[in-house]
Amino acid sequence: MRLLLTLSLLGSLSACSLTPTLERPAAPVPASFPMASNATASTLPASAVGWRAMFGDPRLQRLIDLALVNNRDLRLATLNVQAAQAQANIQRAARLPAVGLEGARTRERTLSTDATGQTNREVNQQTGVGVALSAFELDLFGRVRALSDAAFARYLASEQGRDAAQIALVGAVAEAYFAQRLADEQLQLTERTLADWQQSLELARLLKQAEQNSSLDVAQAEGQVALAEADLEARRRALAQADNALQLLVGSELPDDLPAALPLERQPLIAQLPAGLPADLLLNRPDLRQAEQTLVAANADIGAARAAFFPQISLTASFGHASTSLGGLFDPAQQVWRFVPQISQPLFHGGRLRGELHLAEVRKSEAVAQYERTIQTAFREVADALAGTATYDRQIEAQLRAVNAAERRRTLSELRYRAGTDGRLELLDAQRQLQSTRQALLELRRAEIANRVALYKSLGGGLHERDRAAIAAATTAQ
């Protein structure tokens, strides 16, 4: 029996492999990113920058903490990893013989007829105990090994998928938080604007009572206030919806003891992140590593499909004792053994084996295409974020000049209107222009912050928690 187990293990270890050599396709992207800046805030790659270092707002940090604990999508991704790991363990166990201890006791009554025609009843009993090896396949052509390799690669892919889910979650929470801050600041701006326009309406009514303007001016002011009131309700709705979106990502009700929120213009985000080269994304982005492991699994499936054309040899054996009485069960004379080698060679399966091989080859081609598309998508995400980094600062600066000019125009128009030099229409237009430019500036600030989040996420950031002190220590140690 010991020799049998040794031969079985050697047979499994000496298996040949029909899995084709995997040649990963070249990255279908340029060798460098367009509009990439050489100036970086850290020598560490962006993927090594912890989210606490990237997002300095204490309120946002607390929300990300809650999301990592409570978010259901991340929990499902973690459970998928555990399921894939269990499946890989099951498949790996098929490469080893399954040995079990078996015991049985049989008692039966039989009927027999003697030479006189008389029917006799006999009661027989037998007790057996032994060690059994059940249907262990000698993996001479690598089928079981290929299936195990494919399951292990899918487990690694699920791990990378879980990491990619965390990066996506951290980025999504940050984006939802900044969208909420935008909605809140737009609501505050609309409230201030409405208060200003209500004062302007009161002024128009006073001037009408003093017969210094017409009813047309009052009607125009009333229409302006009504528009602001309608806009106020829209801003309240947007804030409520932003709160709901953030709460969904966090996965629980937002606690009351959250730190105070910082305004958009004072958000402490890292401004410069090292983009590196497109080839670095293969090391830093979990979704690319996930696509790569999916390709490895699909390639291993081809080996298993090829091996299915060759004979399958399995061994079933047992060794133990059997006796009609318990007292003599372990007598050396009662030793029994059983050895059943089996071989199976496919002859005719109606094209099923060829169809399975073709299916495995097609799925590998799909995995290659998915791998290349994932690389292209990652390249575009980084390139788009770099384009935003190169242009948003100048755009915000120009928009600030527009806001300042609109404020000066509104002030001058109000003075001229009070002096009776200009009409009501000129003041209304100046007020509306100021409102529009201020709202545009808020939108622009939020877009610039969202672009930083997108760059951080596209470079693989968000997987680590380390804060700025830890980043500084790691940079110094290099």
C-alpha positions as CSV (number, residue, x, y, z in Angstrom):
1,M,0.0,0.0,0.0
2,R,2.9,2.3,0.8
3,L,4.4,1.6,-2.6
4,L,1.1,2.3,-4.2
5,L,0.8,5.7,-2.6
6,T,4.4,6.5,-3.6
7,L,3.7,5.6,-7.3
8,S,0.6,7.7,-7.3
9,L,2.4,10.8,-6.0
10,L,5.2,10.3,-8.5
11,G,2.7,9.9,-11.3
12,S,1.0,13.2,-10.4
13,L,4.3,15.0,-10.1
14,S,5.7,13.8,-13.3
15,A,2.8,15.0,-15.4
16,C,3.5,16.6,-18.7
17,S,1.7,19.9,-19.5
18,L,-0.3,20.6,-22.6
19,T,-0.9,24.2,-21.6
20,P,0.4,26.6,-24.2
21,T,3.1,29.1,-23.3
22,L,1.4,32.4,-22.4
23,E,2.8,35.4,-24.3
24,R,1.3,38.5,-22.9
25,P,0.4,41.0,-25.6
26,A,2.3,44.2,-25.8
27,A,0.5,47.2,-24.3
28,P,-1.4,48.9,-27.1
29,V,-0.7,52.4,-25.9
30,P,2.0,55.0,-26.4
31,A,5.2,54.8,-24.4
32,S,4.5,58.0,-22.4
33,F,1.5,60.0,-21.3
34,P,0.7,63.2,-23.0
35,M,0.8,66.5,-21.0
36,A,2.6,64.7,-18.2
37,S,4.6,67.0,-15.9
38,N,8.0,66.1,-14.5
39,A,7.3,68.0,-11.3
40,T,6.1,65.7,-8.5
41,A,5.4,66.2,-4.8
42,S,6.9,62.8,-3.9
43,T,9.3,60.3,-5.2
44,L,6.8,57.5,-4.3
45,P,4.4,56.3,-6.9
46,A,0.8,57.5,-6.6
47,S,-0.3,54.0,-5.7
48,A,1.8,54.2,-2.6
49,V,0.2,57.4,-1.4
50,G,-2.3,56.5,1.2
51,W,-5.8,57.9,1.0
52,R,-5.4,59.7,4.3
53,A,-2.5,61.6,2.8
54,M,-4.4,62.3,-0.4
55,F,-7.5,63.5,1.3
56,G,-6.7,65.7,4.3
57,D,-10.3,66.7,5.2
58,P,-11.0,64.9,8.5
59,R,-14.7,64.6,7.7
60,L,-13.9,62.8,4.4
61,Q,-11.4,60.5,6.1
62,R,-14.1,59.5,8.6
63,L,-16.6,58.8,5.8
64,I,-14.0,56.6,3.9
65,D,-13.4,54.7,7.1
66,L,-17.1,54.0,7.5
67,A,-17.5,53.0,3.9
68,L,-14.6,50.5,4.1
69,V,-16.4,48.8,6.9
70,N,-20.0,49.0,5.8
71,N,-20.2,49.2,2.0
72,R,-22.1,46.2,0.6
73,D,-20.3,46.1,-2.8
74,L,-16.9,45.9,-1.1
75,R,-18.3,43.2,1.2
76,L,-19.5,41.2,-1.8
77,A,-16.1,41.6,-3.4
78,T,-14.4,40.2,-0.3
79,L,-16.8,37.3,-0.2
80,N,-16.0,36.6,-3.8
81,V,-12.4,36.3,-2.9
82,Q,-13.2,33.8,-0.2
83,A,-15.3,31.8,-2.6
84,A,-12.6,31.8,-5.2
85,Q,-10.0,30.8,-2.6
86,A,-12.2,27.8,-1.5
87,Q,-12.6,26.8,-5.1
88,A,-8.9,26.9,-5.7
89,N,-8.3,24.8,-2.6
90,I,-10.9,22.2,-3.8
91,Q,-9.3,22.0,-7.3
92,R,-5.8,21.8,-5.8
93,A,-6.9,18.9,-3.6
94,A,-7.7,16.9,-6.7
95,R,-4.0,16.7,-7.4
96,L,-3.5,14.6,-4.3
97,P,-4.8,11.1,-3.5
98,A,-7.9,11.0,-1.3
99,V,-7.2,8.4,1.5
100,G,-9.9,7.5,3.9
101,L,-10.6,5.0,6.7
102,E,-13.5,2.8,6.0
103,G,-15.4,0.4,8.3
104,A,-18.4,-1.7,7.6
105,R,-20.4,-4.5,9.2
106,T,-22.7,-6.6,7.0
107,R,-25.4,-9.0,8.3
108,E,-27.7,-10.8,5.9
109,R,-30.0,-13.8,5.6
110,T,-29.8,-16.0,2.6
111,L,-31.9,-18.8,1.3
112,S,-30.5,-22.0,-0.1
113,T,-32.0,-25.3,-1.3
114,D,-30.3,-28.6,-0.6
115,A,-30.4,-31.8,-2.6
116,T,-33.6,-32.9,-1.0
117,G,-35.4,-29.8,-2.0
118,Q,-35.6,-28.4,1.5
119,T,-35.1,-24.6,1.9
120,N,-32.5,-23.6,4.4
121,R,-32.1,-20.1,5.9
122,E,-28.6,-18.9,6.8
123,V,-27.6,-15.7,8.6
124,N,-24.1,-14.4,7.6
125,Q,-22.2,-11.5,9.0
126,Q,-18.9,-9.9,8.2
127,T,-17.0,-7.0,9.7
128,G,-14.3,-5.1,7.7
129,V,-12.0,-2.1,8.3
130,G,-9.3,-0.7,6.1
131,V,-7.7,2.2,4.4
132,A,-8.9,3.1,0.9
133,L,-7.6,5.2,-2.0
134,S,-10.6,6.3,-4.1
135,A,-10.4,7.0,-7.8
136,F,-7.2,9.0,-7.8
137,E,-6.4,10.2,-11.3
138,L,-2.7,9.9,-12.5
139,D,-2.3,13.3,-14.1
140,L,0.0,12.1,-16.9
141,F,-1.1,14.8,-19.3
142,G,-1.6,17.7,-17.0
143,R,-5.4,18.0,-17.0
144,V,-5.8,18.2,-13.3
145,R,-2.8,20.5,-12.9
146,A,-4.2,22.8,-15.6
147,L,-7.6,23.0,-13.9
148,S,-5.8,23.7,-10.6
149,D,-3.7,26.4,-12.2
150,A,-6.8,28.0,-13.7
151,A,-8.7,28.0,-10.4
152,F,-5.7,29.5,-8.6
153,A,-5.4,32.3,-11.3
154,R,-9.0,33.1,-10.8
155,Y,-8.5,33.3,-7.1
156,L,-5.7,35.8,-7.7
157,A,-7.9,37.7,-10.1
158,S,-10.6,37.9,-7.4
159,E,-8.1,39.3,-5.0
160,Q,-7.1,41.9,-7.5
161,G,-10.8,42.6,-8.1
162,R,-11.4,43.2,-4.4
163,D,-8.5,45.7,-4.4
164,A,-9.9,47.4,-7.5
165,A,-13.3,47.5,-5.7
166,Q,-11.7,49.3,-2.7
167,I,-9.9,51.8,-5.0
168,A,-13.2,52.5,-6.8
169,L,-15.0,52.8,-3.4
170,V,-12.5,55.3,-2.0
171,G,-12.7,57.4,-5.2
172,A,-16.5,57.2,-5.3
173,V,-16.8,58.3,-1.6
174,A,-14.5,61.2,-2.3
175,E,-16.4,62.2,-5.4
176,A,-19.8,61.9,-3.7
177,Y,-18.5,64.0,-0.7
178,F,-17.2,66.8,-3.0
179,A,-20.5,66.7,-4.9
180,Q,-22.3,67.1,-1.6
181,R,-20.0,70.0,-0.7
182,L,-20.7,71.6,-4.1
183,A,-24.5,71.2,-3.6
184,D,-24.3,72.7,-0.1
185,E,-22.2,75.7,-1.2
186,Q,-24.4,76.3,-4.2
187,L,-27.4,76.3,-1.8
188,Q,-25.7,78.8,0.5
189,L,-24.8,81.0,-2.5
190,T,-28.4,80.8,-3.8
191,E,-29.7,81.8,-0.3
192,R,-27.4,84.8,-0.2
193,T,-28.4,85.8,-3.7
194,L,-32.1,85.5,-2.8
195,A,-31.5,87.7,0.2
196,D,-29.8,90.3,-2.0
197,W,-32.5,90.2,-4.6
198,Q,-35.2,90.5,-1.9
199,Q,-33.5,93.7,-0.7
200,S,-33.4,94.9,-4.3
201,L,-37.2,94.2,-4.5
202,E,-37.8,96.2,-1.4
203,L,-35.8,99.1,-2.8
204,A,-37.8,98.9,-6.1
205,R,-41.0,99.1,-4.1
206,L,-39.8,102.1,-2.0
207,L,-38.7,103.9,-5.2
208,K,-42.1,103.1,-6.7
209,Q,-43.9,104.6,-3.7
210,A,-41.7,107.7,-4.0
211,E,-42.6,107.8,-7.7
212,Q,-39.0,107.5,-8.8
213,N,-39.5,104.4,-10.9
214,S,-42.3,102.5,-12.6
215,S,-44.3,99.4,-11.9
216,L,-42.2,97.7,-14.6
217,D,-39.1,97.9,-12.3
218,V,-41.1,96.3,-9.5
219,A,-42.4,93.5,-11.8
220,Q,-38.9,92.8,-13.0
221,A,-37.6,92.6,-9.4
222,E,-40.4,90.3,-8.4
223,G,-39.7,88.0,-11.3
224,Q,-36.0,87.9,-10.3
225,V,-36.9,87.0,-6.8
226,A,-39.3,84.3,-8.0
227,L,-36.6,82.8,-10.1
228,A,-34.2,82.8,-7.2
229,E,-36.8,81.0,-5.0
230,A,-37.3,78.4,-7.7
231,D,-33.5,77.9,-7.9
232,L,-33.4,77.6,-4.1
233,E,-35.8,74.7,-4.1
234,A,-33.7,73.0,-6.9
235,R,-30.5,73.5,-4.8
236,R,-32.2,72.0,-1.8
237,R,-33.3,68.9,-3.8
238,A,-29.8,68.5,-5.2
239,L,-28.3,68.6,-1.7
240,A,-30.8,66.0,-0.4
241,Q,-29.9,63.7,-3.4
242,A,-26.2,64.2,-2.8
243,D,-26.7,63.3,0.9
244,N,-28.5,60.1,-0.2
245,A,-25.8,59.2,-2.7
246,L,-23.1,59.6,-0.1
247,Q,-25.1,57.6,2.5
248,L,-25.5,54.7,0.0
249,L,-21.7,54.6,-0.6
250,V,-20.9,54.8,3.1
251,G,-23.4,51.9,3.7
252,S,-24.9,53.3,6.9
253,E,-26.6,56.4,8.3
254,L,-24.2,59.3,8.6
255,P,-23.3,59.8,12.3
256,D,-23.9,63.1,14.0
257,D,-20.4,63.5,15.4
258,L,-18.7,63.9,12.0
259,P,-16.0,66.6,11.9
260,A,-16.9,69.9,10.4
261,A,-16.6,70.0,6.6
262,L,-14.1,72.2,4.8
263,P,-15.1,74.4,1.9
264,L,-14.1,73.4,-1.6
265,E,-11.5,76.2,-2.0
266,R,-9.7,75.0,1.2
267,Q,-9.6,71.2,0.5
268,P,-6.2,69.9,1.5
269,L,-5.6,67.6,-1.5
270,I,-2.2,66.6,-2.9
271,A,-1.8,68.8,-6.0
272,Q,0.9,66.9,-7.9
273,L,1.1,63.1,-8.4
274,P,3.8,61.3,-10.3
275,A,2.3,59.8,-13.4
276,G,5.3,57.6,-14.3
277,L,5.1,55.6,-17.5
278,P,2.1,53.6,-18.9
279,A,4.0,50.4,-18.2
280,D,3.9,51.3,-14.5
281,L,0.1,50.9,-14.5
282,L,0.5,47.2,-15.0
283,L,2.2,47.1,-11.6
284,N,0.1,49.7,-9.8
285,R,-3.5,49.1,-10.9
286,P,-5.3,46.0,-9.5
287,D,-7.8,46.0,-12.4
288,L,-5.0,45.4,-14.9
289,R,-3.5,42.7,-12.7
290,Q,-7.0,41.2,-12.5
291,A,-7.3,41.1,-16.3
292,E,-3.9,39.5,-16.5
293,Q,-4.8,36.7,-14.1
294,T,-8.0,36.2,-16.0
295,L,-5.9,35.7,-19.1
296,V,-3.6,33.2,-17.2
297,A,-6.7,31.2,-16.2
298,A,-8.1,31.2,-19.7
299,N,-4.7,29.9,-21.0
300,A,-4.7,27.1,-18.4
301,D,-8.2,26.1,-19.5
302,I,-6.8,25.4,-23.0
303,G,-4.3,22.9,-21.4
304,A,-7.1,21.1,-19.6
305,A,-9.2,21.0,-22.8
306,R,-6.2,19.5,-24.7
307,A,-5.5,16.9,-22.1
308,A,-9.1,15.7,-22.3
309,F,-8.3,14.1,-25.6
310,F,-5.8,11.7,-24.0
311,P,-6.4,8.7,-21.8
312,Q,-7.4,9.2,-18.1
313,I,-5.9,6.7,-15.7
314,S,-7.3,6.4,-12.2
315,L,-6.5,4.2,-9.3
316,T,-8.8,2.8,-6.6
317,A,-7.2,0.6,-3.9
318,S,-7.9,-0.5,-0.4
319,F,-6.1,-2.5,2.3
320,G,-7.4,-3.8,5.6
321,H,-9.0,-6.7,7.4
322,A,-12.3,-8.6,7.1
323,S,-13.7,-11.2,9.4
324,T,-16.9,-12.9,10.3
325,S,-16.3,-12.1,13.9
326,L,-15.0,-9.1,15.7
327,G,-12.6,-11.0,17.8
328,G,-10.6,-12.2,14.8
329,L,-10.8,-9.0,12.8
330,F,-7.2,-7.9,13.1
331,D,-5.7,-11.4,12.7
332,P,-3.0,-11.3,10.1
333,A,-4.7,-14.1,8.3
334,Q,-7.7,-11.9,7.8
335,Q,-5.9,-9.2,5.8
336,V,-7.5,-8.3,2.5
337,W,-6.6,-5.8,-0.3
338,R,-8.0,-4.5,-3.5
339,F,-6.3,-2.8,-6.4
340,V,-8.4,-1.4,-9.3
341,P,-6.5,0.6,-12.0
342,Q,-8.8,2.1,-14.7
343,I,-8.0,3.7,-18.0
344,S,-10.5,5.6,-20.1
345,Q,-9.7,6.7,-23.7
346,P,-12.2,9.0,-25.5
347,L,-13.3,7.5,-28.8
348,F,-16.5,9.3,-29.9
349,H,-18.1,12.2,-28.1
350,G,-19.9,13.8,-31.0
351,G,-17.4,16.6,-31.3
352,R,-17.9,17.7,-27.6
353,L,-14.1,17.6,-26.8
354,R,-13.2,19.6,-29.9
355,G,-16.0,22.1,-29.1
356,E,-14.7,22.5,-25.6
357,L,-11.2,23.1,-26.9
358,H,-12.4,25.7,-29.4
359,L,-14.5,27.3,-26.6
360,A,-11.4,27.5,-24.4
361,E,-9.4,29.1,-27.3
362,V,-12.1,31.6,-28.0
363,R,-12.3,32.6,-24.3
364,K,-8.6,33.1,-24.2
365,S,-8.9,35.4,-27.2
366,E,-11.6,37.3,-25.4
367,A,-9.4,37.5,-22.3
368,V,-6.6,38.9,-24.5
369,A,-9.0,41.5,-26.0
370,Q,-10.3,42.4,-22.5
371,Y,-6.7,42.7,-21.2
372,E,-5.8,45.1,-24.0
373,R,-9.0,47.1,-23.6
374,T,-8.4,47.4,-19.9
375,I,-4.9,48.8,-20.6
376,Q,-6.3,51.3,-23.1
377,T,-9.0,52.4,-20.7
378,A,-6.4,52.9,-17.9
379,F,-4.2,54.9,-20.3
380,R,-7.1,57.2,-21.3
381,E,-8.1,57.7,-17.7
382,V,-4.6,58.8,-16.7
383,A,-4.2,60.9,-19.9
384,D,-7.6,62.7,-19.3
385,A,-6.7,63.5,-15.7
386,L,-3.3,64.8,-16.7
387,A,-5.0,67.0,-19.3
388,G,-7.2,68.4,-16.5
389,T,-4.2,68.9,-14.2
390,A,-2.5,71.0,-16.9
391,T,-5.5,73.3,-17.6
392,Y,-7.7,73.6,-14.5
393,D,-5.5,76.0,-12.6
394,R,-5.4,78.5,-15.5
395,Q,-9.1,78.1,-16.0
396,I,-9.9,78.8,-12.3
397,E,-7.6,81.8,-12.4
398,A,-9.5,83.2,-15.4
399,Q,-12.9,82.5,-13.8
400,L,-11.8,84.3,-10.6
401,R,-11.0,87.3,-12.7
402,A,-14.5,87.0,-14.3
403,V,-16.1,86.9,-10.8
404,N,-14.2,90.0,-9.7
405,A,-15.2,91.9,-12.8
406,A,-18.8,90.8,-12.3
407,E,-18.8,92.0,-8.7
408,R,-17.4,95.4,-9.7
409,R,-20.0,95.7,-12.4
410,R,-22.8,94.8,-10.0
411,T,-21.6,97.4,-7.5
412,L,-21.3,100.1,-10.1
413,S,-24.7,99.3,-11.6
414,E,-26.4,99.4,-8.2
415,L,-24.8,102.9,-7.5
416,R,-25.9,104.2,-10.9
417,Y,-29.4,102.7,-10.5
418,R,-29.8,104.4,-7.1
419,A,-28.6,107.6,-8.6
420,G,-31.1,107.2,-11.4
421,T,-28.5,107.1,-14.1
422,D,-29.2,103.5,-15.3
423,G,-32.4,101.6,-15.6
424,R,-33.5,98.5,-13.7
425,L,-32.6,96.2,-16.6
426,E,-28.9,97.1,-16.4
427,L,-28.9,96.2,-12.7
428,L,-30.8,93.0,-13.2
429,D,-28.3,91.9,-15.9
430,A,-25.3,92.7,-13.6
431,Q,-26.8,90.7,-10.7
432,R,-27.6,87.7,-12.9
433,Q,-24.1,87.8,-14.4
434,L,-22.5,87.8,-10.9
435,Q,-24.7,84.9,-9.8
436,S,-23.8,82.9,-12.9
437,T,-20.1,83.5,-12.6
438,R,-20.1,82.6,-8.9
439,Q,-22.0,79.3,-9.6
440,A,-19.6,78.6,-12.5
441,L,-16.6,79.1,-10.2
442,L,-18.0,76.6,-7.7
443,E,-18.6,74.1,-10.4
444,L,-15.1,74.6,-11.7
445,R,-13.6,74.1,-8.2
446,R,-15.5,70.9,-7.8
447,A,-14.5,69.7,-11.3
448,E,-10.8,70.5,-10.5
449,I,-11.0,68.5,-7.3
450,A,-12.8,65.6,-9.1
451,N,-10.0,65.6,-11.6
452,R,-7.4,65.2,-8.8
453,V,-9.4,62.3,-7.4
454,A,-9.6,60.8,-10.9
455,L,-5.9,61.0,-11.4
456,Y,-5.2,59.5,-8.0
457,K,-7.6,56.7,-8.7
458,S,-6.4,56.0,-12.2
459,L,-2.8,55.7,-11.0
460,G,-3.8,53.0,-8.5
461,G,-4.2,55.1,-5.4
462,G,-6.7,54.4,-2.6
463,L,-5.6,50.9,-1.6
464,H,-3.4,52.0,1.4
465,E,-4.4,54.1,4.4
466,R,-1.0,55.7,5.3
467,D,-1.1,59.4,6.2
468,R,1.2,62.2,5.2
469,A,3.6,61.5,8.1
470,A,4.0,57.9,7.0
471,I,4.5,59.1,3.4
472,A,7.3,61.5,4.5
473,A,9.0,58.8,6.5
474,A,8.9,56.4,3.6
475,T,10.2,59.1,1.2
476,T,13.1,59.9,3.6
477,A,14.0,56.2,3.9
478,Q,14.5,55.9,0.2
